């Protein structure tokens, strides 16, 4: 079964660490964008069925419920029963009426960009919400009937000591969330942080925070199922798992990336061209995707690991048991291995 990724390139405010393609939200541009998305969805062969849809961004929740419904209407007849439909949301866009409208349109999983529950961290990250905004928004979503709620946290800032992370995790675990994504802050060259980097934790302190996160969340009943993701049983992101399992997913929208028939492709980062064109342009980024190396690199991101061949096992043995372990015939990384995954993969490949 296929996934569908729709990139929504609008933000109310650009965060200084973000290098995802987005522009300031404008109502007229959003209308043109939605029309273009609908044209492109109609162009996907009618026999292609989807079991996941993911609205990423940007800030997809800046769109209206009616616009979201219009896009989903183009694929509704091609969705499998129980399809996972995810929308990324900013806490400041999660008003009750909007949440109910998105739910009526079919959205059944939301991913909330929280990043931290510490005001000083949110300020440094340029976020436009407060800790109270985030907590209220998640509680409001739960009251509106959303049972599959994910939140994002960020690791790596200098001010994040063990106590600060403990407070963030306590706040997160007190909320009705089923999934937590925790990302190490990466400084991208073409962002404000790339030009004026904030103070970052040392490698040793970052490693300590990561292992602290693993310990606290697994003890709270969350499975550390992917290098940066934790979920309660049955609430793993089905869409994102397609990326790591080399399963096919279509892509629509400027800057969207897809992979179909072992060919990875992307849409140019150009909202105007996307809206003006009859159909989106694409270019190939990898015409031999999902080969052996891809499956090793992506599969080892997951706690389920991979089935290794003899050559891989020979290379893996010197890294056991600190960084790699085998269970039930599968090879997987340990949390310590995930911390140095690039080095582990270099040794394996």
C-alpha positions, 0 to 999 in steps of 0.5 A: 500500500502507498503513502501520500505526502503533501507539503504545505509551504506556509508559516506564520513565522519562520523559526531560526533553525528551520530550513524546510521550504515555506513562505509567509501565509497569504490567503490568496496564495493558499487558495491557489496552492490548494487548487494546484494540490487538487489538480495533482492528486487527480493526476495520480492513477485512480488505481493507486490506493493509500493507507497513509496521508501526511500533511507536512510543512511549513504549518499545515494547520494554517489552512482552513478545514474546508481546504483540507477537506477539498484536498482529501476529497480527491483521494477519499475513494482511494483510502484504505479503511482505517487510513492514518491521516496526519497533520502537523500543527502549531499550538497557536493554530489549534482552535476548537472550531478548526480542530473539529473541522480537520477531524470532520475532514478525516484527519485522525492523527496530529503532530504538534510542534512543541519543542520545549515547555521552558519559556526561555528555550522557546524564546531562543528557538523563535517559537510563537507559542508559550508552554501554556499554549502548547498544553492547552492546545493538546488538551483541547485536541484530546477533548475534540476526540483526537486519540492519536497525538504526537508532540515534538521536543528538541535536544541539544541547546546549551541551557538544557541540563538534566533537570530541564529535560526532566521538566520537559518530559514530566510536562509531556507525559502529563498530557494525553499524547501517544507519540513523542519525537525528539530531535537533536538540534541541527544547525543548517547553514542557510538559516539564521542559526547557521549565521549566528549559532546558539550555544550547543551542548557538548557531545558528551552532554548531548549523549547523556540527554539522549540516553536520559530521554530513552530511559525516562520514556521507555520506563513510562511505557513508550517504545523507542521504535526509531532513532528519534521517535517513541510511541505507545504500543500501536501508535507508531507513525505508520506514514514515517515508517514507510520511509524507513522500510522503503515502502512507496509514497507519493509526493505533492507540493513544492519541496515535497519528496516521494519514492515510487518504483524504487525511484526517489523524486522531488518537486522544485522549491517554487510555490509560484511555479507549482500553482501556475503549472497544470501539473507539478514538475519533478526531478529524480534524486535517486533512480536506484533507491531502496537497494542493499545500502539504503535498506541497511541505513534506513532499516537500522534506524528502527528498533526492529532492525534488519535481517543481516546477510553473512557479510554484514554480520562479519562487519557487525561482530566487532561492534557488539554488544555496545552498538549492535545486538541480534535478536530473533535473527535480526540485527539492530542498533542499541541506543548507544549505537544510535548516538554514533549511527554514522560511525556504525554505518560507516563500519558496516558499509 
